[in-house]
Amino acid sequence: MTDAATPGAQAPRPIDGLESAAGFAGVPDEFQRLWTPHRMAYIQAGPQPLRDECPFCAAPHKSDEDGLIVARGRTAYVLLNLFPYNSGHLLVCPYRHIPTYDLATPEEVAEIGSLTQTAMRVLRDVSRCDGFNLGMNQGAVAGAGVDGHLHQHVVPRWATDANFFPIIARTKALPQLLGEVRDAVANAWPEEGSTRSAAPQRT
């Protein structure tokens, strides 16, 4: 990166329609800014957000947009992670409030698996990802953020998605807002096997 204030650096070429920031208030420096306004939801919520009510029980009773839901099945559904590791980080959840995989019915196990496969295909088509991390954290001791409600993570990965931010600064830079990602994934989700029926009864 070159800077006009750096000796020997070339001045940046002007771009039509953009005002130079050279005269703006503040002290110029050599840092570049990555604006991630969606992170304010996490910052303002504190370390234990959304725990008055199970978020995976509440989501199906909201609209798809408000619940960040991309697909609804008969026994399970798919939604975006509110605090994603990568853009397109999906969660596959049964509607029933059960904590661990061994408590799922054969029907739930089959649909969680089927929705996970579809999620991978859709993310590959939409985001051109190179691979995935799939997994379930069973119980708080194993790292489950919502340990009372079973959920499977589907995290898309790219060959170039690793940098120093998560390691040094514990920060993940995400290029798309959650609403934009939800729209893209939901619009690409195949109609077969997905239903937009009324929210299920809680059990």
Buried (B, 14 or more C-beta within 10 A) or exposed (E): EEEEEEEEEEEEEEEEEEEEEEEEEEEEEEEEEEEBEBBEEEEEEEEEBBEEEBBBBBBBEEEBEEBBBBBBBBBBBBBBBBBBBBBBBBBBBBBBBBBBBEEBEEEBBEBBEBBBEBBBEBBBEBBEBEEBEEEBBBEEEEEBBBBBBBBBBBBBBEEEBEEEEEEEEEEBBBEBEBEEBBBBBBEBBEEEEBEEEEBBEEE
